């Protein structure tokens, strides 16, 4: 979700500098794009598919932020220099998932360039966030701490006290009267999008009792007894529930139960994870393909589900989870478009992608989010979702699942 910036003393200076720089970009044309709505034929291995998804995001979205040594992803493509400065809109959690995808790629095939990229993007988040690593939103901070913890655990890439600071901020946000963390610290909404990834982080960082409390909150307070799925969230103490059934809510609940199944002797966590996977396959898949999204923030929803389906398949041997990932990856790849030889994915993996109009004549206007007709494939969130999916597909296949 979009996060407002408040009370930052250097904000005015940054805007002034950025505005001057952005003016130099107006009406500078990009190169003409070679668009293929139907992708080129021929077999492409799963590792190459993940690699091409990575390259597409890196070449289209990732740019140097403000000064050398930091990078972040523009929220749309094509983008202007104003977009690349990331001043008008700040999506902390999109960038956290960009970092997580970069970790995926480095774990798949470690190279110096990929390791350097992890550092550049992590420093970019720290810089652009203006308040350091933390903010007031538990969902944002939990996504970032998960990416940073994986960078450390899988690749030995550590960022000083980043993980401890984020862990402390999440623990400080805990409401003992409710037994959970809110979506935003001090607010009354307790969302699965905040509780689930916070629980996963707590499990991985050794706070098992907190992780179990969060899993129980999702299961007891937010589970739909009819479908077996997890609702979006609840306002406390009023008890008013948002009954939306979203893909990423199931993903983080599955991920949390999987972490606890691995770390405790309580078989209920394995059972809960399996039940959630089965309900997801029944209610949130179309022909075995994870259902699509409405665009914007929800562009990340399918990829988050795919990530945690793959993890439960790897950790618990859940074949239904593996089948969902494989079928979704095949559909996303088969229905992609190609622009300059690189894939462009859509918000619905089982539908052919239409490239954004006007790429051949796009000019770098001051705000390219309004420079052409809306097209969900322009969003970084959509492309990250597919990249996550293809990394998960490759990881499962490499493991023989």
N, C-alpha and C positions, 0 to 999 in steps of 0.2 A: 504494500500500500504506500501511497505518497506520504512523505513525512515533512511537515513544516520545519523550517529552521527558525530558532528564536534566540534573540539576544546575543549574537556573536559579534564581538567587537571588530573583527577584521572583515566582516561581511561587505561593508560598503566599499572598502578598498578593493576587494576581490571583484566586485561587480564593476567598478570603474575601470580597472585594468582589463577585465574580460570584455567589456563593451567596446573598448577601443580596439582590441584585437579582433573581435568578431566582425567589426565593420569592414575589415580587409577582405573578408570571405564572401561578401554579398555579390551574387551574380557571377561567381567564378564557376564555369561549367566543369562537370566531371567528364570522364571519357565515356563514349558510347558503350552501352552494355550489349553483349550478345545473349539474347534471351531464348530459352528453349522450354516451352511449356511441357513438352514431352521430353524427358531426359534421354540422354544417349544410351543406346542399348549396350549389352555386354555384361558379363559377370564382374562383380566387384566384391572382394572379400569383406568380411565384417570389420576387420581392423582398418581397412582402407575407407570404409563408410564412416567410421568414427573419426578418422583422420580428416576426411573431407568436410565433415560437419564442423570440426574444430577450426580448420582453415577458413571456412566461410565466416564464422563468427569473428575470428581474429582479423581477417582482412576487411570485413565490412563494418564492424562495430567497435573494435578495440583501438583506442588512440591514447597518445600521451596526454596526461592531465597536467596543465598549468606549467609544469617544469619537468625536466628530464628525471628519469628514475621512477616515475609513477605512471600507471595506466588505469583506465576504466573503460567500460563499454557504453557507447551511446545507446539511447533507448530506442532509437529508430534508425532504419537505413532505407534510402540514402539519408545522410545527415549533413547539416551545415557545421561550420566551425563553432557557431554559437551553441549548437547541440552538444558538440564535443567538450565544451567547457563545463557542461552539467551544472549550470547555475539556475536555470528556470525551474527545473524539476529534479528532485533527488530521490532515487529508488534504491535505498541502502540494501534491501533484500534481494533485488535483482543482481546487484553486484556481488553479494555473498554467494549466490548460486553460480554466477560466472566464475568466481574463485573455486567453488567446488568442482565445476566442470574442468577447469584447468588442472586441478589436482587429479581428477580422473584420468586425463590424458597423460600426465606425467607418470602416474602409476602404471598405466598401460604400456608406455614406452618412454622411459626416463631419458631426457636429453638435457644438456646445459641450458638450452633456450627455454625449455618448458619450466625448469626450476627457476630460472631468472624471472619468467613471466609470473610465477606465483608471488614472488617478492614484489614485483612492480604493481600488481593488482591489489595485493594486501595493503601496501603502502598508499596506493591510490584511495582505497576506501577510508583509511585512517585520515588522510589529508582532506578529502572532500567532505567527510562527515563533520569536520570543523570542531567537534567536541571530543575527538579521539576515537577510541574503539566503541564506546557505548553510546546509547541514546535511551529514550524512555519507553521503548517498545520491546516487549519480551519476544515477540515473534522475530523481529529483525535481529536482535542480539543472539537468539538461539541459532538462527541459520548461519550467522557468521562464525560463532564458536564451533559449530560442527565442521565447517570448512577448514578452519585453522587447526582444530584438533586432528583432523585427517591428514593435513599437510605435515604435521609433526609426527604422527604415529606411522604413517605409511612412507614418508619421504625424508624425515629428519629435518624438515624446514620449520623453524620456530621463530616467533616474533615476540621476543622478550616476555613481558607480562600481559600480553594480549588475552590469552586464554584465562588466566586467573582473574583479570579485571572483569571480563564478560561473565565468568562463572559467579563472581561475587555480586555483580549487578543483578543477575537472574535470581540468586538466592535472596538478595535484599528486596526483590519485588514480590516475594512469596507472601500470600495472605493466609495466615494460619486459621482464620475463621472460616475460610472457604476450603482450604487444603489444596490450593493451586496457585498458579501465577496468572495474572490477568493479561489480556492482549496488550494493554498499555498500563504502565505502573500508575496506580492511583485511580484507575477507572473500574467500572463495574462489569465489564464484559470479559468473560472467560472463554476464549476461543480455542478450538482444537488446533488452529494454526500456530498458536503460541504454546499451548500445553504440550502438544505432541513432540515438537523438536526440542523443547526445553527438557522434557523427560528423557529423550534419547541422549542429549548432552549430559544430563545428570548421571545416567547409567554409565556412560563412557568415562566420566570424570570421577567416578567412585562414590557418588551420592545415591546409592541404591534405594534407600528408604524414601527419598524424595521422588525418585523415578517411579517407584511402586505406587506412591500416593497419586501421582499424576495419571498413571495408567488406570488406577481404580476410579479416578474422577471421570475419565473418558468413558469407561465401561459402565459405571453406575449412573452417571448424570446425563451423559450425552449419547448413549446408544439407543437407536431406534429399534424397539423390540419387534416391529413388523419386518423390517428389511435386514436387520442385523448390522446396519451401517452406523457410522458416527455422524451426529449432527455438527453444524458449524460452530455453535457456541451457546452460552447461556449468560444472561444478566443475573448477577447475584447482589443483594439477597432476594430480588423480586422473583427469580425463578423463570423469567421469560426466556424461552428457547428460540433460537434461530434454527429452524428445522431444515435448512438447506443441506443437501447430501452431495458433497463435493469430492472430487477424486483425491485431491491432496490431503484432505482430512483423513481419508482411509489410509493413505500412504504413510502418514506420520504415526497413526495409531498402530498400524502393522509394524512399522519400524520400532516403535517403543516396546510392543509386546515381544518382538523378536530379540531385542537387546536383553530384556528381562528373562526370557526363556533360556538364553545362553548363560546368564549370570546368577540365576537362583535355582533352587530345587523345586520350585513351584510349577507343576505341570500345567496349571491353568493358563499361564502366559502362552505356551505353545498352542493350547486349544483355542484361546482367543485369537491368536494370529491366524490360525488356519480358518476359523470361522469368518474372520474379516476378509481374508483372501477369497473365500468361496462366495461371500455376499457381494464382493466387488465384481467378481467375474459374472455373477448373475444379474446385477443391477446397473453396473457402470461400465459395461463393455458391449460393443456392437459387433457381432460376428467374431468375438474373441479379441477385438481391438479396443483399447481404452478409449472411452468417449471423449469428444473434443470439448472446447471451452468457448467462452464468450469474448475472448480477446483481452488485451491490456494485462492487468495483474494476473488474471486467470490463465494466461498463456503458460505459466509455469506449472500449473496444477497437474497436468498429465505426466510431465517429466518427473515431478517429485514422487508421484505414485509409482512410476516405473523404477525409480531408484530403490525404493524400499521393498517393492515386490522382488527385485533381483536380490536384495540382501536377505530376505526371508527364504528365497529359493536356495541361496548359497548356504545359509546358516542352518536351516531347518529341513532342507530337502523338499520344499513345497513345489510339486510339479505343476499345479495350477498357476501359481505365481510365475513360474518360468514360461509357461505357455502364453500367458498374457503378454509378457515382455517380448517374446519372440514374434508373436503375431502382430503386435503393434509396431515393432521395428520393421518388419517386412512391409507392412502397409505404408508406414511413413516414408520409407525409401522408395517404394514403387510409385507413390503418388506425388513425389517431389517435383518441383520444377528445377531448372538449371539456369543460372545467370553467370556468364563468363566461366562456364565449366564447373561451377561450384553449386552445391545443392541449396535449395530454398524450400523450407518446409512450411506447412500450413497449420492452422489451429485445429483441424480435424484430420487425423492421420489416415482415415479411410476415404478421403475425398481428394481428387486431383487439385494441385495448387495452381492458382492464377498469380503470376508475378505482378508486383505493383506496377500500375501504368506510369508511363512517362519516364522510365529509367534512361532512355536514350537521350533525353533533352533536359534532364534534371539539372537545376542550378542551385547553388548553395545559398538559399535564402536564409534570412535571419533566424527563422524557426521552422525547420523542415517538417515538424510534426503537423504543420498546417500547409505544407507546400504542395501536397498532392492528395488525391482522393484517398480516403481511409482504406487500408489494406492490412489485415492482421499479420501477414507475413513480413511486414516492415518492422515488427516489434522484436526487440532483443529477447523478450520473454519466450516467444514462440520458438525461436531458433535454439535457445538454451534448452528448452524442453526436449526437442528432438535430439540434440547433442547428448543430453543425459540418457535418453532412451537408447541411443546407438552404443554408447559406452557400456550400458547395462547389458545389452544384447551380446556384445563382444565378451564381456566378463563372464557371463553365464556359459556361453559356448566354449570359451577357453577352459572352463571348469568341467566341461563334459555334461552340462545340464541343458 
